[in-house]
């Protein structure tokens, strides 16, 4: 049996299981609350896997691992360690319990609804809902981009194959999310997570063995010159530790303010499940993220310098993996990506329906609300597919601007809102403005290629700053840091929300 035939069979089995789970869980999805949060009754194992598989997708495995493995060598594995400790362990420990208790008590089903009910202002809900919808789109497009690159490597689908794969993935993710909502997503995430764990271990082993083993591969990395210096790509902190730190911040701390991530804590069923989920989520991130970035550290041994950054990992896989493992890796990345896509489209459709449409449409309840969310899933996917069909859109750029805007807007207000009664509405508004503002300004000046700003770009390059100011990753990290600093500072000098609203929100935390 040929390699492509075997891969198609594995894919076929995988797709049948995914759709089967969708049909099975559709029987349990009777209300909008079931569709959005699984009835707030999801256990620790399912929530932990759902958190991890939403976190890591083709963006990480194909885009980030290829780019940062090339830039930093095996030191890129620190990004995976940061993702595990800063992006998984700490948010579970610090945010998990309080998020579950407060959102359940005030009846918040989405991030925008949390802002409305925690701060007593409907305008905050509207503004944050718009931010969520707009900036989840480029992230979704980046996932499609990564998937299509891998499939182009695995199959000979011709010039239009890129578009066909994107459309097929959109249809598949839409089917099981529309059928079963959050519960279908959680069950599928668990199944997909198991595939990811097995697949990434196999890929790392093959990558290292493909160059004679770990020690010979490290020696070969050390011989490569970076800025005239050798033995940096095989060193502990790599050739550029400052900008490596920026990547760690964006990809780790960013999860604390992403609506599709923290919403996992809304749905978990108990505090005991949170303790279990913390351990599982950390181990999952160490294996999947740590393995992905460590594998990416060897891409220079499998690619020439003229290869596009989003093609580096596919080239590595094509050379390092035995033919029979290609199918497993395709399913690995497909699993990672579909789990992320399902969370993104579910978050977006839930936010639009619950926070923008429902307050403005009379008698939108029950079946009509469910139908609206399902229609909006399709609309969101269509827009994302159109963007993703632009082959020139870099995976890492799309994700960086998405995370920068979302977490830069929400990180400070969400976290401080859980802990401090003094967090003010003015501080929330300021964080929304800086998160979106930094992202849009940076994108306009440095990424859209507008000729009028060529002089500014060149002036920034001429500064020779040790921090890469042109990087959308560093812009995203900056927006998050600004949010964390400005929210308590502005809250100190501005009026807190009404005492009754605040006391009601914190009442859930008193016991």
N, C-alpha and C positions, 0 to 999 in steps of 0.2 A: 504494500500500500504506500502511495506517495505521501510526502510530508504534508502537502497542502490538503490532501484528502483526509488525513488523520486529524489535521487541525480543524477542518470543517466539521468533522464528526464530534470532536470535543466541544466546539462552539455550539453545535446543534443541541447536544445534551444540556449544556449550560443554559441556553436560551429557554428550552422547555421547562427546566426547573424554575427559572426566574418567573416565567409567566404562570406556572402552576402555583407558585407561592402567592402571586397576585390574586388569582382566582380564589384560593383557599382563604386568604385574609379578607377578601371583599365581603365575606359573610359576617365578619366581625365589625365591619365599618358601617355603623348605623347612623352616626351623627357627625356634625362638624367637629366636635371635640375628639371623637374617635379618629377622624380623618387627619386632623392636625397633630394630635398628641397621643394617639393610641389609648385614649381614655385615661391618661396619666397612670398607666399600670404596666410599664415596661421594666423588666428586671435588670439586674446589674450586668450580667453577661451580654445580653442583647444591646443594652445602652452603651457599654464599653466598646463593643465591636462597631456599633453604629457611629460612635464618636471617632474611632480610629479610621474607619473606612471613609467617613466623610472628610476627614483631615487629609488623607493621602490618596492621590489619584494619579492619572497620567501626567499631570502637571509636575508632580514631584519626581516620579519614576523616569519620565522621558525628558522633561524640560529642565527642572532644577538640578537633577542629578547630573545631566549632561553639561550644563553651563558651569555649575559651581565645582563639579569634579574636575573640569578642565582648568578652572581658575585657581583652585586651592589644593588640588591633589587629594590624598587620603585624609587631609585635615578637614575636608568637607563633611566627614563623619561627625564632626562636632555639631553640625546642624541637626543631625538626627538625635544626638544626645540632648541638645536643647529642646527639640520637639517633644522628646519623652518627658524631661523633667520640668521645663518651663511651660510647655504647651499642653501637657497631659496631666502629670501628677499634681502640679500646683493649682490649676483651675478646678480640678475635681475636689481637692482638699479645701480650697479657700472659697470657691463660688458654689460648689455643688449643693450643699445642704441649704444654704441661705436662699439660693435661687429657687430651689424646689418649694421651700416653705412659703416664701413671699409671693411668688407668682401664683401658687395655688390659692393662697388666702385672698389675694386681690382679684383673682379671676383673670389673670393675663395669659393669653394663649400664644402671643407673639412678642417680639422685642418692641415694636412700636406701641403695643397695648400696655406693656410694662411701663414705658415712659409716660403714657397718658395717666395711668392709675397710680403710679408712684409719685408723680409730680403734680397731678391734678390739672392737666392741661391737654385739651384735645389737639391743639396745634402741634404739639410735640409728636403726637401719634402720626399725624398727616405728613409732617416733614420727614420723620424717620422712615415711614413707609415708602416714600418717594425715593429716598436714598437707597434703601434696600433693593427696590426693584431695578433701579438704574444700574447700580454697581455690582449686582449679582450677575448681570448679563455678560460682562467681559470675562468674569471668572468661568462661567459656563462655557463660553467660547474657547477659553484656553484648554479646558478639559477635552473638548471635541478635537482641538488641534493636536494634542498629544496622542489621542487615540488614532487619529487618521494617519499620523506619522508611523506608528507601529504597524498598522494594517498594511500600509504601503510597503513596508519591509517584508512582511510575512507573505503577502499575496501580490501577484501581478494583475492589478485591476485596471491598468491603463491610465490615461490622463485624467479621466473623470472619476476614477476610483476614490479619490479624496472626498469628493462631494457625496458619493453614494454611501460611504462608511459613516459620515457625519449624520446623514438623514436616517440611516438604519439604526444608529445608536439612539437618536432622538426618539424614534418610534418605539424602540424596545423599552427605554426608560419611561416613556409616557404611558405605555400599556400597564406596567405593574404598579406605577404610582397612582394612576387614575383609578385602578381597580381597588387597591387596598390602602392607599394613603400611608400614614406613618407606620402602621403595623406591618404592612408589606415591606416597607423600606427597612424596618428593624430586622425582620426575619431574613430578608435577602442580604442585609449587611453582615449578619453572622455567617451565613454560608459563603459569601464573598470574602470575608475576612480570613476564613480558614484557607481558602485558595491562595490569598495573598501571602500568608505566613509560609506555606509550603513553597510557593513559587519564588519568593525572594531569597530564601535559603539556597535553593537550587541555582539561582542566577549568580549569587555571590561566589559559590564554590566553582562554577564553570568559568567565571570571569578570571579568577585567580589562577586556576589550573591551566587556562588557555595560554598563560605566559610563563608556565613552568613551575608554578607554586607561589606562595606568598613572598618568600624572601627574594627569589629572582625577579618577581614582578616589582617589588619595592626598589630593588637595585636599578632596574630599568627606568623607573620613574625618576630616581635620583640623578640619572645621567642627562635628563632633559633640562635645558637652560630656560630659565624664566627671568627676564630682564638682566641677562648676562650672568646669572648665578645658578649653580647646580645644587642638588640635594635640598631643595625646598619643597618639591611636590611630594616627597616621602617623609617630610618632617612633621612634628607634632602640631604646629599651628600654621603651616603652609607659608606661601610667599607674601600673603597680604592679610594679616590677622585683623586689621582694623575694619576693612570692608567685610570680612568674614563675620565679624561681630554684628554688623548691620543685618546680614542675612539671618543670623540666629534670632535677632530681635523681631524682625518682620514675620518670620515663619513660626515663631514660638509664642511670643506675647500676643501676636495678632489674634490667636484663637479665643482669647478672653473677651473680645468684643464682637466676634462674628455671630450674627443671629442664627445661622445654620448650626453652629457649634453649641452655644449656650442653651439653645432650645432643647438639647438632649436632657438637660437637667430639669426642664419643666415637666418632662414626661416620665422620669424615673419614679418607681412606685414607692420607695421607702428609703430611710436613712441607712439602713443596713445594706441595701443594694448599692448605695453610693460608696461605702467602704470597699465592697467587693469590686465595684467598677473601677476604682482608683488603681488598684493593683493590676487588673487585667489591661486597662488602657495604657498604663506605663510600659508593661512588657510588650504589648502589641506595637507601640510606637518605637521602642528600642530596636525590635527586630525589623519592622518594615521600613521605618525612616532611616535608622542607622545602617541597615543593609543597603538601601537604595543609594545613599550618599557615599558609602564606602565603595560600592560597585562603581559609582560615577567617578571616583577618584582615579580609576584606571583607564578612562576614555581616551587619554592621549596615546596610550599604547595600541589603540585600535583605530585611530583616526588621524588623518593629515590635518594640517592647520586650516585648509581651505574648505573644510566640511562645515555646513551650516550647523549652528549649535543645537538645534532641535532634531538633527539627524545623527548626533553622536552616539547616543545610547542605542538606537536601532541598528547602527553599524556594528557596535560592540556585540550586541546580541546575535547578529547574523553570523559573526565570525566565531564567537566564543561558545555558543550553545550547540549541542548536538541537534540534528534535525528533528528528532522526536520530541525535544523539549520546547521547540518553537510554539507548538500548540498550547502548552501549559503557560508559557509566558504571555501569549496573546490573551488567554483567559485571565491571567493574573492582572494585567493592566486593564482589561475590560471590566473585571470585577471592581478594581479600585475606582475606576472612572464612573461606572454606572451607580455605585453607591454614593459618590459625591454628587453626581448629576441629580439623583433622586432627591437628595436633601436640599439641593439648591432650588429645584423647581417646586418642591413642596413648600419650602420657606417663602419663596416669592409669591406663589399663588395664594397661600394662606394669608400673607401680609396684605396683598391687594384686596382680597375679598373681605377679610375681617376688619381691616383698618382704613381702607379707602372707600370701598363700595358699600358695605353693609351700613355704615352710619348715614349714608346719603340716599339709600333706597329703602322705602317703606316695605314692610312685610317680607324682608329677605331672611328667611329662616328655614330650618329643616332641609328638605330636598332641594329647594332652590339655591341655598347656600352651598351645598355639596356640588351641585351642577355647575355653579359659577366657578368654584375652585378648579374643577376638572377642565372647564373650558379655558381658564387662564393658564393652566399648565401647558396646554397646546400652544397658546399665544406666546408664552415665554420661550418655549423651545424653538418656535419658528424664528423669532428675533435672534436668538443665540446662534442658530444654524446659519443665518445670513451673515453674521459677523465672522463666524468660524470659517466660512468658505473663502475668506480672504487669506491666502497662504502666507502673505507677508506679515501677518500679525504674530509677533513673538509670544510664545507660551508664557515666559517669565514676565514679560512686560504687562500682558493682560492681567495675570494673576496679581502682580505687585500693585497695580493701580486699584484693582478691586479691593484687595485686603487693606491697602492704605486708606482708602476712602471710608470703608465700612468700619474697620476697627479704630481708625483715627477719629471717627465721629462718635462711636458708641462705647469705646473701652472705658474711658474715664467716667462718664455719666452712669453707665451700667454698674460698674464695680463700686464706685463710691456711693451710689444710690442704695446698694445693699447694706452698707456699713455705717453711713453717716446721715443723721437726720438733718444736718445743716446743708447738704448738697442742694444747690439752688437751681431754679429753672433757667436763670441767666447763664449759669455755668454750662448747663446742658446745651443751650442754644449756641454758646461760644464754641463748644467742642464740635457740634455739627458743622459750624461755619469753617473752622480751621481744618477739620478732617477732609471735607469736600474741597475747600479752597486750596490747600497745599497740593492735593492731587490734581485738580484741574489746572492750576497754574503751572505745575511742573510738566504735566502732559502737553500743555500748549507751547511752552517755551522749548522743551527739549526732546519730545517724542513724536510730534506730529509733522516735523520737517517743514514748518512754515518759514519761507525765505526771510520774512521780515525780522525773524529772531535769530538769524545766523550769527550776527555780531555778538549777541548775548551768549550764545552757545560757545563761540570761540573764546570769548573773554573768560568764561568759566574754565574751559580747557587750559587756557594759559596760566591760570592760578596755580596749577600743579598741586592742588590740595590733596593731602593723604586720603581724605574721604572723597569718594567719587560722587560729586554733586550732580552729575548727569544721570545717575542710576535711579530708576523708579523704585528700586528696593530700598535704597537709603531714604528716599522721599517718604515711602510708606512707614519706615521705622521712625522717622522724624515726626510724622503726624501722630503716631501713637504716643510717643514721649511727650509731645505738646499736650495731648489730651490728658495724660496722667498728671501733668504739672498744673495746667490751667484750671481744671475743675475745682480742686480744693482751694486754690488761690482766689478765684473769682467768687466762689461760694462764701469765702470769709468776709467779703465786702458787699454782698448782695443779699436780698431777702430770701429766706427759706420758704418753701411751699406752706400752705395752710397747715396749722398744727393738727387739725383733725385728719387731713389726708395722710400726713406723715405718720401719726400715731397708729392709724389703721394699718398702714403697710408694715410697720415694725411689730405690730401686735402678734403676728405669726411667729416671731423670733423670740418671744418672751418665755415660752415654756421650755 
